[in-house]
Amino acid sequence: MNWVLASVGILLILLGIAIWRFGLVGWLSNVPKGGEIIDKKKAARLGGSYLSLVGICFMAFGYAVGNLPDQTIMLIVACYIPVNMVVLVSYLVVQSKNMRR
C-alpha cells in the first residue's frame, strides 16, 4: 500500500467525519461566509460524506498502487476521473440548492 495516498485518505476521512459530526460548515470552501444556509445539518452531511468518499478512494488508490499492475491502475484512474467529476458536480448542485442567494 502506498502510505502517502493512504495517509491523505485517512486525513480526508477524518476531516469529513469532523465536518459531518460537528456541523463545521465554515470549513467548506463552497459555502460562502456571508451567505445563508437553509439547513446546516444537510450542508455538513453532504460535505462530510463527499470528503469521506474521496478519502476512501484515496485509500483504494494506495492499495491499487502497491498491489496491482500498472495498466490496471491506469484503467482505474481513467474511470475514476469522470465518475468523480459527475459526483462533484452533483454535490455542488445539491449544496447550492441548500443556500439562499
DOKE-774272 format. One line per 4 residues: number of its first residue (from 1); their letters; for each residue z, x, y of N, C-alpha, C, CB. Coordinates in Angstrom, 2 decimals. Glycine has a CB too. Layout:
! DOKE-774272
NUM) a) Z X Y Z X Y Z X Y Z X Y | ...;
This chain:
! DOKE-774272
1) mnwv) 0.00 0.85 -1.18 0.00 0.00 0.00 0.00 0.89 1.24 1.22 -0.96 0.00 | -0.79 0.54 2.18 -0.84 1.25 3.44 0.38 0.83 4.27 -2.17 0.97 4.20 | 1.27 1.77 4.54 2.55 1.44 5.18 2.40 1.09 6.64 3.51 2.60 5.04 | 1.36 1.58 7.29 1.15 1.23 8.70 0.79 -0.25 8.80 0.03 2.10 9.33;
5) lasv) -0.15 -0.69 7.98 -0.54 -2.10 8.01 0.61 -3.00 7.55 -1.76 -2.33 7.13 | 1.35 -2.55 6.56 2.49 -3.35 6.09 3.57 -3.44 7.17 3.09 -2.73 4.81 | 3.81 -2.36 7.90 4.80 -2.39 8.98 4.38 -3.32 10.10 5.03 -0.99 9.53 | 3.11 -3.27 10.47 2.61 -4.18 11.50 2.72 -5.62 11.02 1.13 -3.85 11.87;
9) gill) 2.41 -5.86 9.75 2.53 -7.20 9.19 3.96 -7.72 9.22 2.02 -7.22 7.78 | 4.90 -6.87 8.84 6.31 -7.28 8.86 6.77 -7.55 10.29 7.21 -6.20 8.22 | 6.34 -6.70 11.23 6.70 -6.91 12.63 6.14 -8.23 13.16 6.18 -5.75 13.49 | 4.90 -8.55 12.83 4.31 -9.82 13.28 5.00 -11.02 12.63 2.83 -9.84 12.96;
13) illg) 5.35 -10.90 11.38 6.06 -12.00 10.71 7.42 -12.22 11.36 6.23 -11.70 9.20 | 8.15 -11.15 11.62 9.46 -11.29 12.26 9.33 -11.86 13.67 10.16 -9.94 12.31 | 8.31 -11.43 14.40 8.06 -11.97 15.74 7.73 -13.46 15.67 6.92 -11.20 16.43 | 6.89 -13.84 14.71 6.55 -15.24 14.54 7.75 -16.10 14.17 5.48 -15.39 13.48;
17) iaiw) 8.59 -15.57 13.29 9.80 -16.31 12.91 10.73 -16.46 14.10 10.53 -15.60 11.74 | 10.87 -15.39 14.91 11.76 -15.46 16.08 11.24 -16.49 17.09 11.87 -14.08 16.75 | 9.95 -16.51 17.32 9.38 -17.48 18.26 9.56 -18.89 17.73 7.88 -17.19 18.52 | 9.29 -19.08 16.44 9.40 -20.41 15.84 10.85 -20.88 15.80 8.81 -20.40 14.42;
21) rfgl) 11.73 -20.03 15.33 13.13 -20.43 15.11 13.89 -20.67 16.41 13.84 -19.37 14.31 | 13.69 -19.79 17.39 14.47 -19.85 18.62 13.71 -20.46 19.80 14.94 -18.48 18.98 | 12.47 -20.90 19.58 11.70 -21.56 20.63 11.37 -20.65 21.81 12.46 -22.75 21.14 | 11.03 -19.42 21.53 10.75 -18.44 22.58 9.30 -18.53 23.03 11.07 -17.03 22.09;
25) vgwl) 8.92 -19.64 23.64 7.53 -19.82 24.05 7.16 -18.93 25.22 7.28 -21.27 24.41 | 8.14 -18.39 25.93 7.85 -17.45 27.01 7.25 -16.15 26.51 9.11 -17.16 27.78 | 7.44 -15.85 25.24 6.87 -14.64 24.65 5.39 -14.79 24.33 7.62 -14.27 23.39 | 4.87 -16.01 24.33 3.46 -16.24 24.01 2.62 -16.01 25.26 3.23 -17.68 23.45;
29) snvp) 1.59 -15.21 25.14 0.77 -14.88 26.31 -0.17 -16.02 26.71 -0.04 -13.63 26.04 | -0.45 -16.94 25.82 -1.36 -18.02 26.16 -0.65 -19.22 26.78 -2.11 -18.47 24.94 | 0.66 -19.14 26.93 1.43 -20.20 27.58 1.71 -19.73 29.00 2.77 -20.51 26.80 | 1.17 -20.43 30.01 1.38 -19.99 31.39 2.83 -20.11 31.80 0.50 -20.79 32.34;
33) kgge) 3.28 -19.16 32.63 4.69 -19.14 33.04 5.03 -20.36 33.91 5.00 -17.85 33.81 | 4.13 -20.75 34.80 4.41 -21.87 35.69 3.96 -23.21 35.15 3.77 -21.63 37.01 | 3.20 -23.22 34.06 2.68 -24.47 33.52 3.73 -25.26 32.77 1.52 -24.19 32.61 | 3.51 -26.54 32.71 4.45 -27.40 32.00 3.98 -27.60 30.56 4.58 -28.76 32.71;
37) iidk) 4.90 -27.41 29.65 4.62 -27.61 28.23 5.14 -28.98 27.85 5.26 -26.48 27.34 | 4.32 -29.77 27.20 4.71 -31.11 26.81 5.80 -31.06 25.73 3.49 -31.90 26.30 | 5.58 -30.28 24.70 6.53 -30.18 23.59 6.76 -28.71 23.26 6.01 -30.96 22.33 | 7.91 -28.17 23.69 8.19 -26.75 23.47 8.36 -26.41 22.00 9.44 -26.34 24.22;
41) kkaa) 8.94 -27.33 21.23 9.11 -27.05 19.79 7.76 -26.93 19.10 9.95 -28.16 19.13 | 6.82 -27.79 19.47 5.49 -27.73 18.88 4.80 -26.44 19.28 4.65 -28.95 19.31 | 4.92 -26.05 20.54 4.30 -24.79 21.00 4.89 -23.60 20.27 4.49 -24.62 22.53 | 6.21 -23.59 20.08 6.85 -22.49 19.36 6.45 -22.48 17.89 8.38 -22.59 19.48;
45) rlgg) 6.36 -23.67 17.29 5.96 -23.76 15.88 4.53 -23.26 15.69 6.09 -25.20 15.37 | 3.62 -23.66 16.59 2.23 -23.23 16.48 2.10 -21.71 16.65 1.37 -23.95 17.50 | 2.72 -21.18 17.69 2.63 -19.75 17.94 3.28 -18.92 16.84 3.27 -19.42 19.27 | 4.45 -19.36 16.41 5.14 -18.63 15.34 4.40 -18.66 14.02 6.50 -19.20 15.15;
49) syls) 3.82 -19.82 13.70 3.09 -19.90 12.43 1.81 -19.08 12.47 2.77 -21.36 12.09 | 1.13 -19.06 13.62 -0.08 -18.24 13.72 0.27 -16.76 13.59 -0.81 -18.51 15.05 | 1.30 -16.31 14.27 1.69 -14.90 14.17 2.13 -14.54 12.76 2.81 -14.58 15.17 | 2.84 -15.43 12.10 3.25 -15.18 10.71 2.04 -15.10 9.79 4.21 -16.27 10.23;
53) lvgi) 1.06 -15.96 10.01 -0.17 -15.93 9.21 -0.91 -14.61 9.40 -1.09 -17.10 9.58 | -1.02 -14.15 10.63 -1.68 -12.87 10.89 -0.88 -11.72 10.26 -1.84 -12.64 12.42 | 0.44 -11.81 10.30 1.28 -10.78 9.66 1.08 -10.73 8.16 2.74 -11.04 9.96 | 0.98 -11.90 7.53 0.72 -11.95 6.09 -0.65 -11.33 5.78 0.78 -13.40 5.57;
57) cfma) -1.63 -11.59 6.63 -2.96 -10.99 6.43 -2.90 -9.47 6.55 -3.96 -11.55 7.44 | -2.13 -8.96 7.52 -1.98 -7.50 7.64 -1.33 -6.91 6.40 -1.15 -7.15 8.89 | -0.34 -7.59 5.86 0.29 -7.08 4.64 -0.69 -7.10 3.47 1.54 -7.91 4.30 | -1.50 -8.15 3.40 -2.52 -8.22 2.34 -3.55 -7.10 2.52 -3.22 -9.60 2.36;
61) fgya) -3.93 -6.80 3.76 -4.85 -5.69 4.00 -4.23 -4.37 3.59 -5.26 -5.64 5.48 | -2.94 -4.20 3.85 -2.26 -2.98 3.44 -2.29 -2.81 1.93 -0.82 -2.99 3.92 | -2.10 -3.90 1.22 -2.20 -3.85 -0.24 -3.62 -3.54 -0.67 -1.73 -5.17 -0.85 | -4.60 -4.20 -0.02 -6.01 -4.01 -0.40 -6.46 -2.58 -0.16 -6.90 -4.98 0.37;
65) vgnl) -6.05 -1.99 0.95 -6.46 -0.62 1.26 -5.94 0.36 0.21 -5.97 -0.21 2.66 | -4.76 0.10 -0.26 -4.17 1.02 -1.24 -4.66 0.82 -2.66 -2.71 0.89 -1.22 | -5.13 -0.38 -3.01 -5.39 -0.67 -4.42 -6.80 -1.12 -4.77 -4.45 -1.70 -4.86 | -7.63 -1.43 -3.81 -8.96 -1.94 -4.11 -10.04 -0.95 -3.70 -9.19 -3.27 -3.41;
69) pdqt) -11.22 -1.04 -4.32 -12.31 -0.15 -3.92 -12.81 -0.47 -2.51 -13.47 -0.25 -4.93 | -13.49 0.50 -1.91 -13.93 0.38 -0.52 -14.86 -0.80 -0.27 -14.61 1.64 -0.08 | -15.79 -1.07 -1.19 -16.73 -2.17 -0.96 -16.03 -3.52 -0.99 -17.84 -2.14 -2.02 | -15.03 -3.66 -1.79 -14.26 -4.90 -1.83 -13.50 -5.09 -0.53 -13.30 -4.91 -3.03;
73) imli) -12.95 -4.01 0.00 -12.23 -4.09 1.28 -13.18 -4.48 2.40 -11.54 -2.74 1.60 | -14.38 -3.91 2.40 -15.37 -4.28 3.43 -15.74 -5.75 3.34 -16.63 -3.42 3.30 | -15.86 -6.28 2.15 -16.17 -7.69 1.97 -15.01 -8.57 2.46 -16.47 -7.99 0.48 | -13.80 -8.17 2.15 -12.63 -8.93 2.61 -12.57 -8.94 4.13 -11.33 -8.34 2.02;
77) vacy) -12.77 -7.79 4.76 -12.74 -7.71 6.22 -13.87 -8.51 6.83 -12.81 -6.25 6.69 | -15.05 -8.45 6.23 -16.20 -9.20 6.75 -15.96 -10.71 6.67 -17.48 -8.83 5.98 | -15.24 -11.16 5.68 -14.92 -12.59 5.58 -13.73 -12.95 6.47 -14.62 -12.97 4.12 | -12.81 -12.03 6.64 -11.60 -12.32 7.42 -11.90 -12.52 8.90 -10.60 -11.19 7.25;
81) ipvn) -12.79 -11.71 9.45 -13.03 -11.75 10.89 -13.53 -13.13 11.34 -14.05 -10.68 11.28 | -14.58 -13.72 10.75 -14.98 -15.06 11.22 -13.95 -16.14 10.94 -16.29 -15.45 10.58 | -13.25 -16.04 9.81 -12.22 -17.04 9.50 -11.08 -16.95 10.52 -11.67 -16.84 8.05 | -10.68 -15.74 10.87 -9.63 -15.56 11.85 -10.06 -16.08 13.22 -9.24 -14.09 11.94;
85) mvvl) -11.30 -15.89 13.59 -11.77 -16.39 14.88 -11.74 -17.92 14.93 -13.20 -15.89 15.15 | -12.10 -18.57 13.84 -12.04 -20.04 13.79 -10.60 -20.52 13.87 -12.70 -20.57 12.50 | -9.71 -19.87 13.15 -8.29 -20.24 13.19 -7.73 -19.99 14.59 -7.48 -19.45 12.13 | -8.09 -18.88 15.22 -7.61 -18.57 16.56 -8.09 -19.60 17.57 -8.07 -17.18 16.98;
89) vsyl) -9.36 -19.97 17.52 -9.89 -20.97 18.46 -9.21 -22.32 18.23 -11.43 -21.10 18.30 | -9.02 -22.70 16.97 -8.35 -23.98 16.72 -6.90 -23.94 17.19 -8.41 -24.34 15.22 | -6.21 -22.82 17.04 -4.85 -22.68 17.55 -4.83 -22.83 19.07 -4.24 -21.32 17.14 | -5.77 -22.17 19.75 -5.80 -22.24 21.21 -6.14 -23.64 21.70 -6.81 -21.24 21.77;
93) vvqs) -7.01 -24.35 21.01 -7.35 -25.72 21.40 -6.13 -26.63 21.24 -8.53 -26.26 20.56 | -5.45 -26.53 20.12 -4.26 -27.37 19.89 -3.18 -27.00 20.89 -3.74 -27.20 18.44 | -3.01 -25.73 21.18 -1.99 -25.32 22.13 -2.34 -25.78 23.55 -1.82 -23.80 22.10 | -3.61 -25.79 23.91 -3.99 -26.25 25.25 -3.78 -27.75 25.42 -5.45 -25.90 25.54;
97) knmr) -3.88 -28.51 24.35 -3.60 -29.95 24.42 -2.12 -30.22 24.61 -4.11 -30.66 23.17 | -1.29 -29.22 24.38 0.15 -29.36 24.50 0.66 -28.99 25.89 0.82 -28.49 23.46 | -0.26 -28.73 26.84 0.13 -28.32 28.19 -0.46 -29.25 29.24 -0.31 -26.88 28.46 | 0.31 -29.43 30.30 -0.18 -30.21 31.43 -0.93 -29.28 32.36 0.98 -30.94 32.17;
101) r) -1.97 -29.81 32.96 -2.78 -29.00 33.87 -2.39 -29.23 35.29 -4.24 -29.28 33.69;
